């Protein structure tokens, strides 16, 4: 047994698991280590003032099973006793969860760390392969997911355990590469004074990209939401929308390839989040994979790496459940990310 494995104290069941995103909140209850999670319908983050109210109204009001522990993934970096969601108004305070919900043990993880934990659990029917390449089982994996924000994570295998690699890679700077991109970039509205990967590949980025494409093509933007632009592109009713989503697929493939190079992701690059499954027809057209592989002098290396879209519903909950059942399978550091009732009471 490794030192990392020995350091993780098992959780007491039942365990409440939760995936807290900028737009949606998903909860499930794991009654014991052998049970399948009981999932509750997803709800909108903005409909509740805080996580405790969301738990009380959407979990505790619908079951007599009282959780003794909680493992919760949040869309933002976990640091200190107050965790701000990057793209929502909530501040998650583990002490408040202990006091109001009555659990004795709370663990907070990054949302894409939770999604990384799910990667070894995913089956073939949970995935849609884009292009060639092979997934080598025990090699490093990358996950990137455009949704309300743009999450990035990794998963490495070492000392016979899986080690998630959380990060905020969606906020890396992003620039044009191919000739037709430079005019578009000049028309893009900066966000926080710069252009990041998230500012173009998150949901709001689709709108920003569409407006820039329309400016370059000399047309008046007619669509004003990611869903409207995506629907018009998929139906072929708006050439500007179609051009936007083609460019979006290229940019997503380029970022996925960059991340694959950084971590040498022979275990595959997994595209999660809420946007990619809808865009599979565009991802299959070729621009996504072409941009992914265009990493000279390492084109051949890239052709050997696999890219897949996660089509399973709520995959982060799958990762949290796997961790809750057998935490010693994973090298997760809980320093500063685990709160227990006795310690909370002492404060």
Residue, then its C-alpha position, 0 to 999 in steps of 0.5 A: x500500500x502506498x503512502x497516499x493510499x494509507x493517508x485516506x481515511x474511509x468515509x462513513x456511509x451513506x455519502x451525499x455526492x454533488x456536482x456543483x456547476x455554474x449553471x446546474x447542480x446535481x446530487x446523488x446518494x450512495x447508501x453503501x460501498x456496493x450500491x448504485x448512486x440514487x440520483x436526483x433531478x438536476x436543478x439550476x444553481x441560480x434557483x437557490x441562494x446557497x448549497x445548503x438550501x439546494x441540498x435540503x430542498x432537492x435531496x433531504x426533502x425526498x428521502x428518509x436516508x440521512x447522509x453521514x458524509x459528503x463528497x462535493x465537486x465545485x466549479x472553481x479552485x478549492x482553497x480555504x474555508x470559503x470556495x467561490x464558484x467561478x461562474x456563479x454567485x455561490x460561496x461554498x462553506x464546508x462548515x455551513x454544510x456540516x452545521x445545517x445538513x448534519x453530516x460529520x465529514x465533508x470533502x470538496x474537490x474541483x469539478x474537473x478533478x471529479x470528472x478525471x476520477x470518472x475516466x477509468x469508470x467509463x465504458x465504451x457506450x459512455x463515449x463517442x470516438x472522434x478520429x483514430x488513435x488508441x487509448x492505452x489503459x494505464x497511461x495519462x489521460x486528459x479531460x477538457x470540458x466546455x460548458x458554462x466555463x471551460x474545465x481542464x483536468x488530467x489523470x495519471x497512473x502511478x504506484x498502482x493508483x490513479x492520481x487526478x491532476x486538477x487545474x484551471x487550464x481553461x484560463x490559458x491565453x489563446x491566439x490565432x494560428x491559421x490565416x483565416x483566424x487573424x481577422x476574426x481575432x481582431x474582431x473578438x471582444x476581450x474578456x478581463x482585458x485578454x482572450x483566454x481559451x474559456x472566453x471562446x470555448x465556454x458557452x458565452x464564447x460561442x456568442x463572442x465568436x459568432x459576433x466576431x465572425x459576423x463582423x468579419x463577414x460584414x453581416x448583422x448578428x441575428x442570434x444571441x445565445x449559444x443554443x440559438x447559434x448551435x441550433x442554426x449551425x446544426x440545421x444549416x439555416x445560418x451560414x454565419x452560425x455554421x462558420x462559427x461552429x466549424x471554427x469552434x470545433x477547430x479551436x477546441x481540437x487545437x486546445x485538446x491537442x496542446x493539452x495532450x502534448x503537455x501531459x503526453x496523453x496516451x491514455x486518451x483525451x476526453x471531451x466532457x461538459x454540456x456543449x460537446x455532445x451536441x456538436x458531435x456532427x461538427x466535431x466529426x467533419x474533420x476540423x477538430x481532429x485536424x487541429x488536434x493533430x497539427x502539432x509539427x514536428x509531432x504530427x505522427x505522435x498526435x495521430x496515435x492519441x485518441x479523442x473521445x466525447x463523453x456522452x454519459x449523463x452526469x459523469x462527475x457523479x460517477x467519479x465521486x461515487x468511485x472515490x467515495x467507495x474506494x478512496x485508496x484507488x486514487x491519490x487524492x490529497x485532502x489537505x485543506x479540503x476535508x472538514x470534520x464535525x469535531x474540528x468544525x465544532x472546535x472552531 
